[in-house]
């Protein structure tokens, strides 16, 4: 039961922070998503995101900041093995499945629902 509460509190706090940023700044949703992704990568680089995942579980792995964590973890792992080129290849090795799924599902949803682009 405690893990559910921790996931709820941490995930809710991340989402609440995003909402506060939307309401009180002139940042667009894209700016905030990018900021959370970079923050997740920075926290991973400092070794702070993994303890957050251990504490909050899905509350820390579901927000977009976890994507930044995955990019940084992949880059650091491959950089240790392959040097500078590992930084470039490693970040996509861990996240390629998610990126591919987003592209493929987005394509099929666009075919099914016939979206109308903005002007």
N, C-alpha and C positions, 0 to 999 in steps of 0.2 A: 504494500500500500504506500509506503514511503517513497518508493521510486516513482510512482505515478504523480505524487504531489510534487516531487522535485522536478519532474519533466514538465508538469503544468506550470510551475512557478518560473522556471528558467525560460521555457518556450514563450510563455506569456510575457515575461519581462522583455525579451528580444522583440516580440511583436509590438508591445506597448511603446518601446523606444522608437521603433519605426513609425508608429502612428504619431507620436509626439513630434518627431522630426518633420513629418508631413504637415502637421497642423501649425507648427511654429516657425518654420523656415520656408524659404522659397525653393527648396530642393524638390526636384521631380522624383517620381517613383524610381526612375532609372538611376538617378544619383544615389538614392538611398540603397537600392539593391547593390549597386557597385560598391558603395561604402561598406556595407555589411560583408560582402565577399572579400574585400581587401582586409577588413578587420579580422575576419576569420583566418585569413592567411597570415596576418601579422601575429595573431594570438598563437597560431600553430608554430610559427617560427620561434616564438618565445617559449614554447613548451607549455602554454597555458590552456590550449583548447582540448587536449586529450583528458586532462583531469576534469574539465567541465563535462565532457562526454561520459566519463565514468560516473560522475555524480548525477547528471540529469538524463542520461540515455537519449531517448527520442526528442526530448526538449531541446537538446543541443545539436542533434544530427538532422533534424528536419528543416530548420531555418536555412536560408541561403548562406549564412556564414559558414555552415558546414562544407559547402562547396569550396570556399576559399581554403578551408582547412585541408580538404582532400587535394587541392592543387599544390599547396605548400608541402604536404607530406610526400606526395609523389615526387616533387622536384627535389626535396632534400634526400630522399632515399636513392634516387638515381644519380644525383650529384655525387653522393658518397662512392658510388660504384664506377661511374663513367665521367666524372668531372663536369665541366661546363656544359657539354652537349647533353648530359643527363638531366640538367635543369629543364631544358626545353622538352625533352622526350618524356620525362618522368611525370610532369604535371598532367599530361594528356593520357598517359597510360592508366592512371587510376580513375580518371573522370570520363574516359571516352565512351563508356557504356551509357552514362547519363546524358551526355551531349548527343549521342546518336539517337537515343530514345526520344529526346525532346524534338529533334529535327524530324524524325520519321512520324511520330504521333502528331506533331503540328501539321505536317503535310497532309496526313489523312483527315484530320479534323477540318482543314481548309477545303479539301475536296468534298467532304460530306456536307458542310454547313454553308458553303459559298460565301465567305466573308467579303465585306465591302470595305475597301481601303479608304483612309481619310483623304481629304482634299487639300 
